[in-house]
Amino acid sequence: MNFTSAYYIPKDRAWGSLTQDGSWNGMLGMILRGETEISVAEFTMTALRAGAVDFTVPLINTRNCVLIRQNGHKDVIWHGFLEPFSPQLWMLVILTKVVIVLCLKTFNHIKLRFFGRMSSESPDSHCAVYVMGVFYMQGVNNQTRFYSQRALYLMAQLTALTVYTAYAAFLISFLTVQKFSLPFNSLRELIDIGSYRLGVLANSGQLNNFNNATDALMKEVYVKLIAPDKDQLPISIEEGMQRVCDIDNYAFMTSLDVVLGLLDRITCKLSSVLGASIPESLAMSIAKGSPYRGLINYNLQAMFRSGTIKRLKQRSWPSKLLPERPLWHSVDFSSILPIFAILGAGFVASLLLLTAEILVVRRRQHG
């Protein structure tokens, strides 16, 4: 096409946002003033910007999400030992025990009716204790010459073995996989907790999304969390991410896919709060009515159809926030604290029962 290219960086190093006097700054301002033809960068496509410039076809469909620093605190989950099974499965296990006990009692009644009581066999009232022992992986010290009862005890043993191995495997996984709780899960919760500050990129589309919002929640986020520090907003995404690492209770909102390419430049582990996110598309901006827009879109669409852009992204762009440490970790005291709490409660209950029994026996002796 016989043309040359020249590259410029805006003096304010801004992407471009609408200022209070109605003008645009940053790269978008350069396009509107005729200083440049196109901005080769990933711009958030907004209705406000679309009124001033044109966009190419979207390069990336992503989410504008809130980033926070991931700390090492892990909450104690008091019902954690119940987590391996769903409530329905726990009910099924209990029902299985009840059914086996009822079957044993029924067989005992039938046996007594036709054969009478065998001196070597345990009383009928011990069936429930035996079945409970089976499910706690204890042996059954019950001699019987009836194969019907042996079959029931065998079925109980096999069922208990299956339940026990499945429970043990899932419990180990539950205890060794690191889980972190987020301090908030939505923009509303971020406002309500009141201890976090929220930063967005200075002179950006994200900033315009808030300070020109018509939605009540977005306005409230701007007034309470962004406006107090609007003159100290980060001028680059990397700076905003590093602020999350350096400042306690600081959150930064930006495009998730852009963040993924900058993870190796910051000094801490970040978590994304996807519940406090907004869908967005990123594209290059170009002057209104530019004759180059059709040519650029044609070639971009050809690269999409051939899979070139997808391969480039997979080769050089992370697909998720990488973990700071392995997914598993050594089981610490907080993980098994609920189990020790149950043991302690059982010990206290035993002491109370022992005290009650002693009092009852003494009263009978004196009576």
C-alpha positions as CSV (number, residue, x, y, z in Angstrom):
1,M,0.0,0.0,0.0
2,N,3.1,2.2,0.0
3,F,2.8,3.9,3.4
4,T,5.0,4.5,6.4
5,S,4.0,4.3,10.1
6,A,4.9,6.5,13.0
7,Y,4.3,5.6,16.7
8,Y,3.5,8.1,19.4
9,I,3.0,7.9,23.2
10,P,0.6,10.4,24.8
11,K,2.2,12.9,27.1
12,D,-0.2,12.0,29.9
13,R,0.4,8.3,29.3
14,A,-3.3,7.8,29.5
15,W,-5.6,5.4,27.6
16,G,-8.3,8.0,27.2
17,S,-11.3,9.2,29.1
18,L,-13.8,12.0,29.0
19,T,-12.8,14.9,31.2
20,Q,-15.0,17.4,33.0
21,D,-14.6,20.1,30.2
22,G,-15.9,17.6,27.6
23,S,-12.6,16.8,26.0
24,W,-10.8,13.5,25.7
25,N,-7.3,12.8,27.0
26,G,-4.8,10.1,26.4
27,M,-4.6,8.1,23.2
28,L,-8.3,8.7,22.4
29,G,-7.6,12.5,22.6
30,M,-4.8,12.1,20.1
31,I,-7.1,10.3,17.6
32,L,-9.8,13.0,18.0
33,R,-7.3,15.8,17.5
34,G,-6.1,14.1,14.3
35,E,-2.6,13.4,15.7
36,T,-2.9,9.7,15.1
37,E,-5.1,7.4,13.1
38,I,-5.3,4.3,15.3
39,S,-4.4,3.3,18.8
40,V,-2.7,-0.1,18.9
41,A,-3.8,-1.2,22.3
42,E,-6.6,-3.2,24.0
43,F,-9.3,-0.6,24.7
44,T,-12.5,-1.4,26.6
45,M,-15.4,-0.9,24.3
46,T,-18.0,1.4,25.9
47,A,-20.9,3.3,24.6
48,L,-19.3,6.6,25.7
49,R,-16.1,5.9,23.7
50,A,-18.1,4.5,20.7
51,G,-19.6,8.0,20.3
52,A,-16.2,9.5,19.9
53,V,-14.2,6.9,17.9
54,D,-14.7,3.7,16.1
55,F,-13.5,0.2,17.2
56,T,-12.1,-2.7,15.3
57,V,-13.7,-6.1,15.8
58,P,-13.3,-7.3,19.4
59,L,-9.9,-8.9,20.1
60,I,-10.8,-10.3,23.5
61,N,-14.0,-11.0,25.3
62,T,-13.2,-10.9,29.0
63,R,-14.4,-9.6,32.4
64,N,-13.6,-6.4,34.2
65,C,-13.1,-7.9,37.6
66,V,-11.9,-6.9,41.1
67,L,-8.5,-8.1,42.2
68,I,-7.5,-8.5,45.8
69,R,-4.4,-9.8,47.6
70,Q,-4.6,-13.4,48.6
71,N,-3.4,-13.9,52.1
72,G,-2.4,-17.0,53.9
73,H,-5.4,-17.1,56.3
74,K,-7.6,-20.2,56.0
75,D,-10.9,-20.3,57.9
76,V,-11.7,-23.2,60.2
77,I,-14.6,-25.1,58.7
78,W,-16.3,-26.6,61.7
79,H,-18.4,-29.0,59.6
80,G,-15.5,-29.9,57.5
81,F,-15.5,-33.6,58.5
82,L,-19.0,-33.8,57.0
83,E,-18.0,-32.2,53.7
84,P,-16.9,-35.4,51.9
85,F,-20.5,-36.6,51.7
86,S,-23.6,-34.7,50.7
87,P,-26.5,-34.5,53.2
88,Q,-28.4,-36.9,51.1
89,L,-25.6,-39.4,51.1
90,W,-25.2,-39.2,54.9
91,M,-29.0,-39.8,55.2
92,L,-28.6,-42.9,52.9
93,V,-25.7,-44.2,55.1
94,I,-27.9,-43.9,58.3
95,L,-30.8,-45.4,56.5
96,T,-28.6,-48.4,55.4
97,K,-27.6,-49.0,59.1
98,V,-31.3,-48.9,60.2
99,V,-32.3,-51.3,57.4
100,I,-29.6,-53.8,58.3
101,V,-30.5,-53.6,62.0
102,L,-34.2,-54.2,61.2
103,C,-33.3,-57.1,59.0
104,L,-31.2,-58.7,61.7
105,K,-34.0,-58.2,64.3
106,T,-36.5,-59.7,61.9
107,F,-34.3,-62.7,61.2
108,N,-33.8,-63.2,65.0
109,H,-37.5,-63.2,65.6
110,I,-38.0,-65.8,62.8
111,K,-35.2,-67.9,64.2
112,L,-36.5,-67.8,67.8
113,R,-39.9,-68.9,66.5
114,F,-38.7,-71.9,64.6
115,F,-35.5,-72.9,66.4
116,G,-35.6,-71.2,69.8
117,R,-32.7,-69.4,71.4
118,M,-29.2,-70.8,71.0
119,S,-27.1,-70.5,74.2
120,S,-24.0,-69.5,72.3
121,E,-25.6,-66.5,70.5
122,S,-25.8,-63.0,71.7
123,P,-29.0,-61.3,72.7
124,D,-31.2,-59.7,70.0
125,S,-30.7,-56.3,71.6
126,H,-27.0,-56.3,70.6
127,C,-27.8,-56.1,66.8
128,A,-27.6,-52.3,66.7
129,V,-24.3,-52.3,68.5
130,Y,-22.8,-54.9,66.2
131,V,-23.9,-52.9,63.1
132,M,-22.5,-49.7,64.5
133,G,-19.2,-51.5,65.2
134,V,-19.1,-52.8,61.6
135,F,-19.5,-49.2,60.2
136,Y,-16.7,-48.1,62.5
137,M,-14.5,-50.8,61.0
138,Q,-14.7,-53.1,64.1
139,G,-15.0,-56.9,63.9
140,V,-18.3,-58.7,64.9
141,N,-17.9,-61.1,67.8
142,N,-21.1,-62.9,67.2
143,Q,-21.2,-66.6,66.6
144,T,-24.1,-67.8,64.5
145,R,-24.7,-71.0,62.5
146,F,-27.4,-69.3,60.3
147,Y,-26.1,-68.3,56.9
148,S,-28.9,-65.7,56.6
149,Q,-27.4,-63.7,59.4
150,R,-23.9,-64.3,58.1
151,A,-24.9,-62.9,54.7
152,L,-26.4,-59.8,56.4
153,Y,-23.2,-59.2,58.4
154,L,-21.1,-59.7,55.2
155,M,-23.3,-57.2,53.4
156,A,-22.8,-54.8,56.2
157,Q,-19.0,-55.3,56.2
158,L,-18.8,-54.7,52.4
159,T,-21.0,-51.6,52.6
160,A,-19.0,-50.2,55.5
161,L,-15.7,-50.9,53.7
162,T,-16.9,-49.0,50.6
163,V,-18.3,-46.1,52.6
164,Y,-15.2,-45.9,54.8
165,T,-12.7,-45.9,51.9
166,A,-14.7,-43.3,49.9
167,Y,-15.0,-41.1,53.0
168,A,-11.3,-41.4,53.9
169,A,-10.2,-40.5,50.3
170,F,-12.5,-37.5,50.1
171,L,-11.6,-36.3,53.6
172,I,-7.9,-36.4,52.8
173,S,-8.5,-34.4,49.7
174,F,-10.7,-31.9,51.6
175,L,-8.0,-31.4,54.3
176,T,-5.0,-31.1,52.0
177,V,-6.5,-28.8,49.3
178,Q,-6.0,-25.2,50.2
179,K,-9.1,-23.1,50.3
180,F,-9.3,-19.4,50.9
181,S,-12.4,-17.4,51.6
182,L,-13.0,-14.1,49.9
183,P,-13.9,-11.0,52.0
184,F,-16.7,-10.1,49.6
185,N,-18.3,-11.6,46.6
186,S,-20.1,-8.6,44.9
187,L,-19.8,-4.9,44.5
188,R,-22.6,-4.4,47.0
189,E,-20.7,-6.4,49.6
190,L,-17.5,-4.5,48.8
191,I,-19.4,-1.3,49.7
192,D,-21.0,-2.7,52.8
193,I,-17.9,-4.0,54.5
194,G,-16.5,-0.5,54.3
195,S,-12.8,-1.4,54.9
196,Y,-11.6,-1.7,51.3
197,R,-10.5,1.0,48.8
198,L,-11.1,0.5,45.2
199,G,-8.8,1.6,42.4
200,V,-9.3,1.7,38.7
201,L,-7.0,2.8,35.9
202,A,-6.7,6.6,35.7
203,N,-8.2,8.2,32.6
204,S,-9.7,4.9,31.4
205,G,-12.9,3.4,30.2
206,Q,-13.3,1.7,33.6
207,L,-13.2,5.1,35.3
208,N,-15.9,6.4,32.9
209,N,-18.0,3.4,33.6
210,F,-18.3,4.6,37.2
211,N,-18.2,8.4,37.0
212,N,-20.7,8.6,34.1
213,A,-22.9,5.6,35.3
214,T,-26.7,5.8,35.4
215,D,-26.9,2.6,37.6
216,A,-27.4,3.4,41.3
217,L,-24.9,0.8,42.5
218,M,-22.2,1.9,40.1
219,K,-22.7,5.5,41.2
220,E,-22.4,4.5,44.8
221,V,-19.2,2.6,44.1
222,Y,-17.7,5.7,42.5
223,V,-18.8,8.1,45.3
224,K,-17.7,5.9,48.2
225,L,-14.8,3.9,47.0
226,I,-13.2,5.6,43.9
227,A,-13.8,9.4,44.2
228,P,-11.9,9.9,47.5
229,D,-8.7,8.8,45.7
230,K,-9.5,9.9,42.2
231,D,-6.4,12.1,42.0
232,Q,-4.1,9.2,43.0
233,L,-5.4,6.5,40.7
234,P,-2.7,4.3,39.1
235,I,-1.7,5.2,35.5
236,S,-0.9,1.7,34.5
237,I,-2.4,-1.8,35.1
238,E,0.9,-3.1,36.5
239,E,1.0,-0.2,39.0
240,G,-2.6,-0.9,40.1
241,M,-1.8,-4.6,40.6
242,Q,1.3,-3.8,42.6
243,R,-0.7,-1.5,44.8
244,V,-2.9,-4.5,45.7
245,C,0.3,-6.2,47.0
246,D,1.7,-3.1,48.8
247,I,-1.5,-1.6,50.4
248,D,-3.7,-3.4,52.9
249,N,-7.4,-3.7,52.0
250,Y,-6.8,-2.3,48.5
251,A,-8.7,-3.7,45.5
252,F,-8.1,-2.9,41.9
253,M,-10.6,-3.4,39.0
254,T,-9.4,-4.0,35.5
255,S,-9.6,-6.5,32.6
256,L,-8.8,-10.0,33.7
257,D,-7.2,-11.1,30.5
258,V,-4.7,-8.2,30.6
259,V,-3.9,-9.1,34.2
260,L,-2.9,-12.6,33.2
261,G,-0.1,-11.3,31.1
262,L,1.4,-9.3,34.0
263,L,1.4,-11.8,36.8
264,D,5.2,-12.4,36.7
265,R,5.8,-8.6,37.3
266,I,4.2,-8.3,40.7
267,T,5.3,-9.5,44.1
268,C,2.3,-11.2,45.5
269,K,-0.5,-13.6,44.7
270,L,-3.8,-12.1,43.5
271,S,-7.3,-13.5,43.7
272,S,-10.1,-12.3,41.3
273,V,-13.6,-11.7,42.7
274,L,-15.6,-12.9,39.7
275,G,-18.9,-12.1,41.6
276,A,-17.8,-8.4,41.4
277,S,-17.1,-8.3,37.7
278,I,-18.6,-6.8,34.6
279,P,-18.4,-8.4,31.1
280,E,-16.4,-6.4,28.6
281,S,-14.8,-6.6,25.1
282,L,-11.4,-5.2,24.2
283,A,-10.5,-3.8,20.8
284,M,-8.3,-1.3,19.1
285,S,-9.7,2.2,18.6
286,I,-9.6,4.1,15.3
287,A,-10.7,7.5,14.0
288,K,-14.3,7.9,13.0
289,G,-14.8,7.1,9.3
290,S,-11.2,5.9,8.9
291,P,-10.7,4.1,5.5
292,Y,-8.3,1.7,7.3
293,R,-10.9,0.2,9.6
294,G,-12.4,-2.2,7.0
295,L,-8.9,-3.4,5.9
296,I,-7.9,-4.0,9.6
297,N,-11.1,-5.8,10.4
298,Y,-10.8,-8.0,7.3
299,N,-7.4,-9.2,8.3
300,L,-8.3,-9.6,12.0
301,Q,-11.3,-11.8,11.0
302,A,-9.1,-13.8,8.7
303,M,-6.7,-14.4,11.7
304,F,-9.6,-15.4,13.9
305,R,-11.0,-17.9,11.2
306,S,-7.6,-19.5,10.7
307,G,-7.0,-19.8,14.5
308,T,-3.9,-17.6,14.4
309,I,-5.0,-15.3,17.2
310,K,-6.1,-18.2,19.4
311,R,-2.8,-20.0,18.9
312,L,-0.9,-16.8,19.7
313,K,-2.9,-16.3,22.9
314,Q,-2.5,-19.9,24.0
315,R,1.3,-19.8,23.4
316,S,2.1,-16.5,25.1
317,W,-0.8,-15.6,27.4
318,P,-1.6,-17.4,30.7
319,S,-5.2,-18.8,30.9
320,K,-5.8,-18.4,34.6
321,L,-4.4,-16.8,37.8
322,L,-1.5,-19.1,38.7
323,P,-1.4,-20.5,42.2
324,E,1.3,-19.1,44.5
325,R,1.8,-22.5,46.2
326,P,0.8,-26.1,45.3
327,L,-2.9,-27.0,45.3
328,W,-2.2,-29.3,48.2
329,H,-0.5,-28.5,51.5
330,S,0.4,-30.2,54.7
331,V,-2.6,-30.7,57.0
332,D,-2.4,-28.1,59.8
333,F,-4.0,-27.9,63.2
334,S,-6.8,-25.6,62.0
335,S,-7.9,-28.3,59.5
336,I,-8.5,-30.9,62.1
337,L,-9.6,-28.6,64.9
338,P,-13.3,-29.6,64.5
339,I,-12.4,-33.2,65.0
340,F,-10.5,-32.4,68.2
341,A,-13.5,-30.3,69.3
342,I,-15.8,-33.3,68.9
343,L,-13.4,-35.5,70.9
344,G,-13.2,-32.8,73.6
345,A,-17.0,-32.5,73.7
346,G,-17.3,-36.3,74.0
347,F,-14.8,-36.2,76.9
348,V,-16.8,-33.5,78.7
349,A,-20.0,-35.4,78.1
350,S,-18.5,-38.5,79.6
351,L,-17.4,-36.7,82.7
352,L,-20.9,-35.2,83.1
353,L,-22.4,-38.7,82.7
354,L,-19.9,-40.2,85.2
355,T,-20.8,-37.5,87.7
356,A,-24.5,-38.1,87.2
357,E,-24.0,-41.9,87.6
358,I,-22.0,-41.4,90.8
359,L,-24.7,-39.2,92.3
360,V,-27.5,-41.7,91.4
361,V,-25.6,-44.6,92.9
362,R,-24.9,-42.6,96.2
363,R,-28.6,-41.6,96.4
364,R,-29.6,-45.2,96.1
365,Q,-27.1,-46.3,98.7
366,H,-28.3,-43.8,101.2
367,G,-31.9,-44.5,100.3
